[in-house]
Amino acid sequence: MLQERSNYTLDREKALADGIKIVASELRLVEATDLVAFIRTEQFANIRTLVNASTELYFKPDTVCFGLAADVELKWGGPPSITLDMEFHHMRVNVYFRLVLEAVHASIEIDYISFEEGSDDPDENTRRLVDAIADARLMPAIPSCHGAD
């Protein structure tokens, strides 16, 4: 029997997806064949290196990381679907999730989330997640416009 996802779980998945969509875009720049090869040959250190390179420009160190497990769905005549186990840790919010990368989109499925000293109010905990994601993000560098004097 499938368990129905609650509204707050969906809200949290959307918040996390919005927060790391740039990372998913970066990872989709990697050749799918390379990711498939790394997964099939269990070269998880290579995947961790790719994930770290994709997160370091956008997130504080050690806030978003590869969870050391991955899977690939590859069918004849169809595009691959690559699933990476990922983790988010910041401001006493811990999320274990799967990032699913496909040809034209990506998605998030939260496996487990914990809020240290969490609230009994799910909406408050969701706000904590949103705040933690925002705080973990690095601000993009603003290009300077120096004119010649």
C-alpha positions as CSV (number, residue, x, y, z in Angstrom):
1,M,0.0,0.0,0.0
2,L,1.4,3.4,-1.0
3,Q,1.6,6.0,1.7
4,E,0.1,9.3,0.7
5,R,2.4,12.3,0.9
6,S,1.2,15.0,3.3
7,N,0.9,18.6,2.2
8,Y,3.7,19.7,4.4
9,T,6.0,17.0,2.9
10,L,5.2,18.3,-0.5
11,D,5.8,21.8,0.6
12,R,9.2,20.8,2.0
13,E,10.1,18.9,-1.2
14,K,9.2,22.0,-3.2
15,A,11.3,24.3,-0.9
16,L,14.3,22.0,-1.2
17,A,13.8,21.6,-4.9
18,D,13.7,25.4,-5.4
19,G,16.7,25.8,-3.2
20,I,19.0,23.3,-5.0
21,K,17.7,23.6,-8.6
22,I,20.9,25.3,-9.7
23,V,22.8,22.3,-8.3
24,A,20.6,19.9,-10.3
25,S,21.3,22.1,-13.4
26,E,25.0,21.9,-12.8
27,L,24.9,18.1,-12.4
28,R,23.0,17.7,-15.6
29,L,25.9,19.3,-17.4
30,V,27.9,16.2,-16.6
31,E,27.7,13.6,-19.4
32,A,25.0,11.1,-18.5
33,T,27.2,8.2,-19.7
34,D,29.9,9.3,-17.2
35,L,27.4,9.3,-14.3
36,V,26.0,5.9,-15.4
37,A,29.5,4.5,-15.6
38,F,30.4,5.8,-12.1
39,I,27.2,4.3,-10.7
40,R,27.5,0.9,-12.3
41,T,31.2,0.6,-11.3
42,E,30.5,2.0,-7.8
43,Q,32.9,4.9,-8.2
44,F,31.1,6.9,-5.6
45,A,34.1,9.1,-4.8
46,N,33.9,10.4,-8.3
47,I,30.2,11.2,-7.9
48,R,31.0,12.9,-4.6
49,T,33.6,15.1,-6.3
50,L,31.1,16.1,-9.0
51,V,28.5,16.9,-6.4
52,N,31.0,18.9,-4.4
53,A,32.0,20.8,-7.5
54,S,28.3,21.5,-8.3
55,T,27.5,22.8,-4.8
56,E,30.6,24.8,-3.8
57,L,29.7,27.9,-5.7
58,Y,26.1,28.0,-4.4
59,F,26.2,26.6,-0.8
60,K,28.3,26.9,2.3
61,P,30.7,23.9,2.8
62,D,29.2,20.7,4.0
63,T,25.6,21.8,3.8
64,V,24.7,19.8,0.7
65,C,26.5,16.6,0.0
66,F,26.3,13.3,-1.8
67,G,24.9,10.5,0.4
68,L,27.2,7.8,-1.1
69,A,24.4,5.8,-2.9
70,A,23.0,6.1,-6.4
71,D,21.0,4.3,-8.9
72,V,20.3,4.5,-12.6
73,E,17.3,3.5,-14.7
74,L,18.4,2.9,-18.3
75,K,16.1,1.4,-20.9
76,W,16.6,0.8,-24.6
77,G,15.3,3.7,-26.5
78,G,14.7,5.9,-23.5
79,P,16.6,8.6,-21.6
80,P,18.4,7.7,-18.4
81,S,17.0,8.5,-15.0
82,I,19.8,9.0,-12.4
83,T,19.0,9.0,-8.7
84,L,21.5,10.4,-6.2
85,D,21.1,10.0,-2.5
86,M,21.8,13.5,-1.0
87,E,21.9,15.2,2.3
88,F,21.3,18.7,3.6
89,H,22.5,19.8,7.0
90,H,22.3,23.3,8.3
91,M,20.9,25.2,11.3
92,R,19.9,22.0,13.1
93,V,17.8,20.8,10.1
94,N,18.8,17.5,8.5
95,V,17.3,16.2,5.3
96,Y,18.1,13.0,3.6
97,F,16.6,13.0,0.1
98,R,16.9,11.6,-3.4
99,L,17.7,13.9,-6.3
100,V,16.4,12.4,-9.6
101,L,18.1,13.7,-12.7
102,E,16.4,13.2,-16.0
103,A,16.9,14.6,-19.5
104,V,14.9,17.8,-19.2
105,H,14.0,18.0,-15.5
106,A,15.0,17.0,-12.0
107,S,12.9,16.2,-8.9
108,I,13.3,15.7,-5.1
109,E,12.0,13.0,-2.8
110,I,12.6,13.5,0.9
111,D,13.3,10.2,2.6
112,Y,13.8,11.6,6.1
113,I,13.9,15.0,7.8
114,S,14.7,16.0,11.3
115,F,14.5,19.2,13.2
116,E,16.6,19.4,16.3
117,E,14.4,20.8,19.0
118,G,11.6,20.9,16.4
119,S,8.2,22.4,16.8
120,D,4.9,20.5,17.2
121,D,3.7,22.7,14.4
122,P,4.6,21.3,10.9
123,D,4.3,24.7,9.3
124,E,6.9,26.1,11.7
125,N,9.2,23.3,10.9
126,T,8.7,23.9,7.2
127,R,9.6,27.6,7.8
128,R,12.8,26.4,9.6
129,L,13.7,24.3,6.5
130,V,13.1,27.3,4.2
131,D,15.2,29.5,6.5
132,A,18.0,26.9,6.7
133,I,18.2,26.6,2.9
134,A,18.3,30.4,2.5
135,D,21.0,30.7,5.1
136,A,23.1,27.9,3.6
137,R,23.1,29.6,0.2
138,L,26.1,31.7,-0.8
139,M,25.2,35.0,-2.2
140,P,26.2,35.3,-5.9
141,A,29.0,37.6,-6.6
142,I,27.8,40.9,-7.9
143,P,29.9,42.0,-10.9
144,S,31.5,45.3,-10.4
145,C,31.1,48.0,-13.0
146,H,34.2,50.1,-13.0
147,G,34.3,52.6,-15.7
148,A,37.5,54.1,-17.0
149,D,38.2,57.5,-15.5
